[in-house]
Amino acid sequence: MHPSEEIKFEKSRKLEGKRICLCITSSAACIEAFYLCRELIRHGADVNVFMSEKATKLIHPNLMEFASGKKPVVELSGYTEHVSLCRKGCCDAVVVCPCTANTISKITLGIADNAVTSCVLTAIGSKVPVIVVPAMHLSLMKNDSVEKNIERLKEMGCIIVEPRIEGERAKIADRETIIENVIRCVRERDLEGKNILIIGGASAEKIDDIRVLTNRSSGKFAIELVRECFERGAYVEFWHGWMREKVPDYVKSREFESVEDLLKMIDDCKNFDFIFVCAALSNYIPEPMDGKIPSNIRGLTLDLRVAPRLIDKLREIVGEERIIAFKAEEKEEDLIKKAKEMSRVFHMVVGNLTSSFGSDRTKIWIFKDGDVLEKEDKKDKLAELIIDKLGG
């Protein structure tokens, strides 16, 4: 067994049975291709590697053979690798990572002068999804011809994973963003055309200029919902408070701190088909004090007032039928009673216990159309179940 088989399915089975062609060009960012290849395999993919001749001068084909378990295609042979590996029925997606300005321009002009461009043009011609991940100096990225060629790639149906701009460099997108775009390409896109807003994380209410009142919510469930909706083809926005998890780069995000901050944003909710309200928002807001409260005060008392309810404001703006509300309680009997009552109003209600905050595994109750489904699992699997139950 090749060592690449040992890591298969370590992350998920989302790419199980999927054949991916990874095309590497001569950007310095090609050193990331090794790790991307391994990550694709960890999600279950079979990876065939194509390399331009110049890319082999930066990383050796032997390294990519170790990464993928297959000998990279550096030069086309009588086996016609661009046809036998890259056309529809033989390949599920082509990823050009990293992609140089030179390769971008060649593809748009239909120039198939090496293994990489031949692979990509064959894929485009047979309607295989092509994901292009540019990486270059910013002066090249902003060149009029290159900008026009990137737009031309989009017109040709290619997916462009935008680079991270840092100073004068258009750096390769982060690995998670690339992987999520690959999964999005090959999964069933049953949410395509839907606009979905997910509000997650913990609010933080100001006590003084330094301290805040917040809670133990990690934001893990919100991120799993973001990932699931994105992978299934939706346009997703993520509005988030404080997070212990990394905020995904592959969707548009907006940050809030307090409940009042969030309330100022909700006029922008009108164009979403569904709004998931899974944020852990404060029920009480302290009257903030100016400056920093001295640390040696004994018996400090805070004055708290009831926080405005986001869910009530949302109902006024978008109506109940588009809202998926989350309810957390300490005791199961209280949770079921309150969530069942809420489900008579909202499109769907998801209940969970406060003991699950911060954990990878939890139990949830899904209330919809008078029915209730109870399920315990890891949060990524539960997010998939929730979206399955979303309906039209």
Salt bridges, closest charged atoms under 4 A:
GLU10 OE1 - ARG42 NE 3.00
GLU16 OE2 - ARG13 NH1 3.10
GLU32 OE1 - ARG175 NH2 3.19
GLU39 OE2 - LYS11 NZ 2.40
GLU39 OE1 - ARG42 NH1 3.50
ASP46 OD1 - LYS8 NZ 2.60
ASP113 OD2 - LYS106 NZ 2.80
GLU151 OE2 - LYS154 NZ 3.26
GLU155 OE1 - ARG152 NH1 3.66
GLU162 OE2 - LYS154 NZ 3.74
GLU166 OE2 - ARG164 NH1 3.08
GLU166 OE1 - LYS171 NZ 3.26
GLU176 OE2 - ARG227 NH2 2.86
GLU176 OE1 - LYS246 NZ 3.95
GLU180 OE2 - ARG227 NE 3.25
ASP190 OD2 - ARG232 NH2 2.82
GLU192 OE1 - ARG189 NE 3.33
ASP208 OD2 - ARG211 NH1 2.56
ASP209 OD1 - LYS206 NZ 3.12
GLU224 OE1 - ARG227 NH1 2.96
GLU228 OE2 - ARG187 NH2 2.86
GLU228 OE2 - ARG232 NH1 2.86
GLU231 OE1 - LYS14 NZ 2.99
GLU231 OE1 - ARG187 NH1 2.76
GLU237 OE2 - LYS252 NZ 3.92
ASP249 OD2 - LYS246 NZ 3.36
ASP268 OD2 - ARG254 NH1 2.89
GLU287 OE2 - ARG305 NE 3.35
ASP312 OD2 - ARG309 NE 2.94
GLU320 OE2 - ARG315 NH2 3.02
GLU329 OE2 - LYS327 NZ 3.25
GLU329 OE2 - LYS338 NZ 3.34
GLU341 OE1 - ARG344 NH1 2.52
ASP360 OD1 - LYS220 NZ 2.84
ASP369 OD2 - LYS368 NZ 3.09
GLU374 OE2 - LYS363 NZ 3.28
GLU376 OE2 - ARG361 NE 3.95
ASP377 OD1 - ARG361 NH1 3.72
ASP388 OD1 - ARG232 NH2 2.81
